[in-house]
Amino acid sequence: MKIPARYAPILFGALLSAVMVTIVSAFVIATTQGLHPGFLGQWAKSCATTWPVAFVSVTLIAPVVRRLVARITA
């Protein structure tokens, strides 16, 4: 089953923000608190609470960034 192409920008925002939040939250927790017994639970909670913010941000900002890149590249 494929998702219709009209949903591509939303899917792009969802996937990009999920990957970004997963990587960045793991990095921040590991560098500030180290790897500890509760790391995975804390990481999961961090991802769950920050992903909605990242998703909305990426979805709203991506078109602006695309236009900016188009203006400054040949």
N, C-alpha and C positions, 0 to 999 in steps of 0.2 A: 504494500500500500504506500503510495507516494502522497506527499503533502502538496496541495496546489501552489504554483509559483507565486501567486499573489501574497502568500504568507511568508515568502522568503525573508523580507526584512525583519519580521518578528522572530522567525526561527534563528536568523543570524544573531540577533541581539540576545536571544535566550542562550544559545550555545556559547557565544563568545563570553558573555558575562559569567556563565557557569564555570567555564574553564579558568577565566581570570580570577574569580573569587576563590576557587579551589586552590589555585597555586599561591596567590598572594596571602590568603589567610593562613595557609600552612607555613609559609615563609615567616610571616610576622610572629605567629605563636612560637615557632621553633627558635627564632632569634631572640625574642624577648623573654621567653620562659623556659626554653630548652625542651627536649623530648622527655616527657614525664608520664607516669601511668595514666593520667587523665587526658593526655594529648588528643587522642582520637575523638573522644566525646566533646571536648572543647572545640576542636576543629570543625566537627559536624555542626555544632551549635553556631559557631561563627559563620560558616557557610550559609546556613539556613536563615540567619538574621540579616546578613549583608547582601545576599543574592538579589532580593527584590529591588534594593536600591541600585545595584549595579545594572540590573536588567533595564530598568527605566532609564537610567543614565545613558547606557550604550544605545538604546533604541532611539532616544531623543537626540543624542549628540552625533551619532554616526552620519546622518545626512549632512549636517553642518560641516563635519570634518571632511567628508567626500568632496563637497563643493570647494572648500578651502584648498584641498590637495589639487583639485582640478585647476584652480586659479594659479597656483604657484609652480605647477609642473608644465613641461613643454609637451 
